[in-house]
């Protein structure tokens, strides 16, 4: 069985007579004008204002407020409720407002 695997490997390797670089069809380079500065690195003023505004609201009202903003697509995520911390992804989103809830009331928010 082991010998068969080796022979199969040699046969498959021998089937390709093309240069591996032959499949490359584009020779253009990325634009030298593109940079990371073209992408936002700070949350919008709207996201910051809404995050501050929902502190003191009930969880339900805060989520409705965040997700009801029509100017931009904001999302809400509960990261802690009372003594329960939830597992969350580590990706950073400028449009996501994280909520910490105590006794049904938003006590802390942060964007990310």
N, C-alpha and C positions, 0 to 999 in steps of 0.2 A: 504494500500500500504506500509506504514511504517512497519507494522507487518510482511508483506511478505519479506521485505528486511532483517529484523532481522532474520527471520527463515532461509532464504537462506544463510545468513552469518554463522549461526550455523551449517547448513548442510555441507557447504563447509569446515568449520573448522574441522568437525568430519570426513571427508573423508581421512584425512591424518593421518596415524598411524605410519609413519616413523619418526625416529629421524631426525631433520633438519641437523645434522652433518653427517648423513649417506651418503649424496650425495658427500661429499668431498672425492676425490679419490687420491689426491697427499699428501704425508706426507713429501716431501722434502722441505727443507728450501732454500731460495735464497743463492747463493754462497757468502761466507763471503769475497771473493776477489773482488766482484763487488763493485764499488763505483761511485760516481758522477764524480770523476776525470777521469773516462774512457771516458767521453763525452767532446767534445771540448767546451770551454767557451769563446774563443776569435776567431774573424774572421781570416781567412787564410791570409797569406801575399799577395796572389793573389787578394783576395777581397779588401784588403786595398789599394793595388797599383791601381787597376782598378777604385775604388771610387775616388781616387785622380786624375787619368788620365782623367776622363770624364768631370771634371770641365772646363768650357769654351767651351765645344762642344755644338752643337745643340741638342735639346731633342731627335730627331730621331737618330742621329749618336751615342749619348750616350747610348741609349737603345740597338741599334744594337751592339755596342762594348761590353756592359755588357753581353748581352744574347748570344753573339757569342764566348765567351771564351770557348775553348774546354777542358781546363785543369780541370775545375770544373763547375758545373751547377749553374751559378749565375742568379739572376732575378733582374729586375728593377721595381721600383714603384714610380710614381710621387705623391708626398705628398703635393706639393704646386706649383701652376702655377700662376705667377703674384700675384694678390691680393686674389686669391681663395685657401683656405686651404681645403684639402679633408679629409673626414672621413676615417680613416684607422683602421685596426685591431691592437690590442695591443700585438699580439704575436711577439716574437723576433726570427728572422731568421738570422743566421750567413752568409747565402748565398744571402741575399737580400740587394740591394743597393737602398736607398731612394734618390729621386732627388727633388731638389727645382729648379724651372725654372723661370727665369725673361726674358721677351721679347724673348722667344724661346731658351735661352741659359741656360745651367746648371750652377747655381751659388753656390750651396751647395749640398754636399752629406753626407750621413751617413749610416752606416750598421745597420740593425735591422729589 
